Amino acid sequence: MRNEIGEQLPSIRQSPCRIDDSCDESPDREHGSYEVGVGGMTGNVAVVGGSSAGLLTAHLLARKGLRVQVLEVADELDPAPRSLIVTSRMRDLLGPLCDQAVVNEIRRFELFTDGRKATVELERPDLVVERSVLNRVLAQQAQSSGAQIVPGRRFQGLEPTGSALTINVERDRGGTLEEVSAKVVIGADGAFSRVAIAAGWPRQPTVPLVQAVVQLPKDMAPDTSRVWFVPEETPYFYWLIPDSPTRGVLGLIGESGATVRQYLDRFLERRGLNPIEFQSAQIPVYKRWTPVHRRVGDGHVYLVGDAGGQVKVTTVGGIVTGFRGALGVVEAILSGGRSRHLRVLRRELDLHLLIRRVLHQFSQSDYSLVVDLLNASARKALGLYTRDEVARLLWHLCRSQPRLLLLAIRGIFSRRAR
Ligand SMILES: Cc1cc2nc3c(=O)[nH]c(=O)nc-3n(C[C@H](O)[C@H](O)[C@H](O)COP(=O)(O)OP(=O)(O)OC[C@H]3O[C@@H](n4cnc5c(N)ncnc54)[C@H](O)[C@@H]3O)c2cc1C
């Protein structure tokens, strides 16, 4: 079985490797425009941020023979545990590598609203992955491809120097400053990317996400996720995702940090669930495509993952789209700017934005109608196509139940009329 990364990168560089192969092709350094004189520390590409998007980018570039250094502010590449749900697309992208991080598989979704329920059986299970394991696996892979990972380095700023960029880095939180020279800097430093700000991108909007680790209710199967639509509390939704036979994460995306935790507390109380611990953060909210590249002097700056707002705004899931952003940025770097992956990702994120705009208008009666309209063939379409192939999903959903399309069109026009 070939994974997507192995299949798609060869079209750029004709490499037969896939991401989990040990690939012995000789390094190709013909992309001379990215070669730099390196001062101080090694590396002609500096990736800022050693989490999922940054580590995959580092691996893909190092595999192509570029000298890559990952600068990560944390002292160890071992973030706090966090359970994340992703579609099977992640397995297509990473291949067997992904399996080491999978802690559970979700075979069905139960959708609730206003006392109604619809069940969707997934043709290919969603994967619940443990972020710390995923990052560890990606870091090993990046290192085995030749990338150097340097923890304890906080990016402070960058400036053009000669034909390259000088990055200012704080070392070991001690206030000691270092300079790193690189021709290409890749900002993979999350929602509040300092790389993006330093290179002149505007600050991106974010929404608060909070989730609680809970014991699963007795009536809940560990291969089933639950989603509740409660539009008077959030235009997004609540979820409960099992990450083991006995535990799960119950979460909520809101629009204001002040209310999101209150709503979650009340929701937990209504269901008699006791939080074991809380996890929270701000997630970028996609409002339009962020061009991923800027020139700074003679140097190049790119953004991947949350730093570039590569997050599906329907569900605010950013792992798979961040990986696709990494593929695209690598493709752009290696091909001198063009990337089919980025074009496809942009279309996909724009389509999620359109759906989000419609859902943001939905009242309780709209959600009730949606659940009522989910006939067998609409539920089949929902189970067959994932949220990472949203154009196909929408097409088949609307074919199965054209009244859903009418509801969506009404949502679009009611927004325009406001
Ligand atoms: C509670 C929670 C649950 C989530 N659940 C899901 C889910 O179920 N499915 C899903 O797809 N997505 C989920 N997400 C979103 C997902 O986690 C992110 O989209 C994804 O982690 C983004 O990866 P990234 O590599 O772009 O950035 P991040 O994971 O944010 O990593 C950024 C890295 O940059 C480092 N860094 C930051 N600043 C600097 C600096 N100045 N110098 C050096 N290094 C720096 C950070 O330490 C970090 O390692 C969730 C997010 C949260 C908070």
The ligand as an SDF file (V2000), in Angstrom:
LIG
                    3D

 53 58  0  0  0  0  0  0  0  0999 V2000
   -8.1250   20.8050   23.1050 C   0  0  0  0  0  0  0  0  0  0  0  0
   -7.9360   20.6840   21.5990 C   0  0  0  0  0  0  0  0  0  0  0  0
   -8.5250   19.6450   20.9110 C   0  0  0  0  0  0  0  0  0  0  0  0
   -8.3650   19.5450   19.5260 C   0  0  0  0  0  0  0  0  0  0  0  0
   -8.9610   18.5050   18.8820 N   0  0  0  0  0  0  0  0  0  0  0  0
   -8.7250   18.3270   17.5710 C   0  0  0  0  0  0  0  0  0  0  0  0
   -9.2410   17.1870   16.9210 C   0  0  0  0  0  0  0  0  0  0  0  0
   -9.9480   16.3710   17.5200 O   0  0  0  0  0  0  0  0  0  0  0  0
   -8.9390   16.9970   15.5910 N   0  0  0  0  0  0  0  0  0  0  0  0
   -8.1630   17.8730   14.9040 C   0  0  0  0  0  0  0  0  0  0  0  0
   -7.9130   17.6510   13.6990 O   0  0  0  0  0  0  0  0  0  0  0  0
   -7.6850   18.9800   15.4990 N   0  0  0  0  0  0  0  0  0  0  0  0
   -7.9300   19.2190   16.8130 C   0  0  0  0  0  0  0  0  0  0  0  0
   -7.4230   20.3030   17.4370 N   0  0  0  0  0  0  0  0  0  0  0  0
   -6.6320   21.2490   16.6410 C   0  0  0  0  0  0  0  0  0  0  0  0
   -5.2220   20.6940   16.4450 C   0  0  0  0  0  0  0  0  0  0  0  0
   -4.6850   20.3180   17.6940 O   0  0  0  0  0  0  0  0  0  0  0  0
   -4.3350   21.7330   15.7730 C   0  0  0  0  0  0  0  0  0  0  0  0
   -4.9490   22.1280   14.5490 O   0  0  0  0  0  0  0  0  0  0  0  0
   -2.9560   21.1580   15.4790 C   0  0  0  0  0  0  0  0  0  0  0  0
   -2.3440   20.7240   16.6790 O   0  0  0  0  0  0  0  0  0  0  0  0
   -2.0900   22.2120   14.8260 C   0  0  0  0  0  0  0  0  0  0  0  0
   -0.8010   21.7020   14.6660 O   0  0  0  0  0  0  0  0  0  0  0  0
    0.3950   22.6720   14.3310 P   0  0  0  0  0  0  0  0  0  0  0  0
    1.6080   21.8100   14.2240 O   0  0  0  0  0  0  0  0  0  0  0  0
    0.0530   23.5620   13.2010 O   0  0  0  0  0  0  0  0  0  0  0  0
    0.5070   23.6620   15.5990 O   0  0  0  0  0  0  0  0  0  0  0  0
    0.6500   23.3580   17.1370 P   0  0  0  0  0  0  0  0  0  0  0  0
    0.2680   21.9570   17.4790 O   0  0  0  0  0  0  0  0  0  0  0  0
   -0.0360   24.4730   17.8440 O   0  0  0  0  0  0  0  0  0  0  0  0
    2.2170   23.4780   17.3910 O   0  0  0  0  0  0  0  0  0  0  0  0
    2.9200   24.6930   17.3800 C   0  0  0  0  0  0  0  0  0  0  0  0
    4.3210   24.3810   17.9100 C   0  0  0  0  0  0  0  0  0  0  0  0
    5.0980   25.5840   17.8500 O   0  0  0  0  0  0  0  0  0  0  0  0
    5.7810   25.7570   19.0690 C   0  0  0  0  0  0  0  0  0  0  0  0
    6.0060   27.2010   19.2200 N   0  0  0  0  0  0  0  0  0  0  0  0
    5.0870   28.1720   19.4350 C   0  0  0  0  0  0  0  0  0  0  0  0
    5.6720   29.3760   19.5030 N   0  0  0  0  0  0  0  0  0  0  0  0
    7.0040   29.1690   19.2850 C   0  0  0  0  0  0  0  0  0  0  0  0
    8.1470   30.0340   19.2300 C   0  0  0  0  0  0  0  0  0  0  0  0
    8.0320   31.3650   19.4070 N   0  0  0  0  0  0  0  0  0  0  0  0
    9.3740   29.4950   18.9870 N   0  0  0  0  0  0  0  0  0  0  0  0
    9.4900   28.1360   18.7960 C   0  0  0  0  0  0  0  0  0  0  0  0
    8.4630   27.2740   18.8670 N   0  0  0  0  0  0  0  0  0  0  0  0
    7.2250   27.7770   19.0960 C   0  0  0  0  0  0  0  0  0  0  0  0
    4.8120   25.1780   20.1210 C   0  0  0  0  0  0  0  0  0  0  0  0
    5.4890   24.8440   21.3120 O   0  0  0  0  0  0  0  0  0  0  0  0
    4.3130   23.9500   19.3820 C   0  0  0  0  0  0  0  0  0  0  0  0
    5.1460   22.8440   19.5330 O   0  0  0  0  0  0  0  0  0  0  0  0
   -7.5820   20.4770   18.8130 C   0  0  0  0  0  0  0  0  0  0  0  0
   -6.9890   21.5290   19.5100 C   0  0  0  0  0  0  0  0  0  0  0  0
   -7.1730   21.6440   20.8890 C   0  0  0  0  0  0  0  0  0  0  0  0
   -6.5240   22.7880   21.6030 C   0  0  0  0  0  0  0  0  0  0  0  0
  1  2  1  0
  2  3  1  0
  2 52  2  0
  3  4  2  0
  4  5  1  0
  4 50  1  0
  5  6  2  0
  6  7  1  0
  6 13  1  0
  7  8  2  0
  7  9  1  0
  9 10  1  0
 10 11  2  0
 10 12  1  0
 12 13  2  0
 13 14  1  0
 14 15  1  0
 14 50  1  0
 15 16  1  0
 16 17  1  0
 16 18  1  0
 18 19  1  0
 18 20  1  0
 20 21  1  0
 20 22  1  0
 22 23  1  0
 23 24  1  0
 24 25  2  0
 24 26  1  0
 24 27  1  0
 27 28  1  0
 28 29  2  0
 28 30  1  0
 28 31  1  0
 31 32  1  0
 32 33  1  0
 33 34  1  0
 33 48  1  0
 34 35  1  0
 35 36  1  0
 35 46  1  0
 36 37  1  0
 36 45  1  0
 37 38  2  0
 38 39  1  0
 39 40  1  0
 39 45  2  0
 40 41  1  0
 40 42  2  0
 42 43  1  0
 43 44  2  0
 44 45  1  0
 46 47  1  0
 46 48  1  0
 48 49  1  0
 50 51  2  0
 51 52  1  0
 52 53  1  0
M  END
$$$$
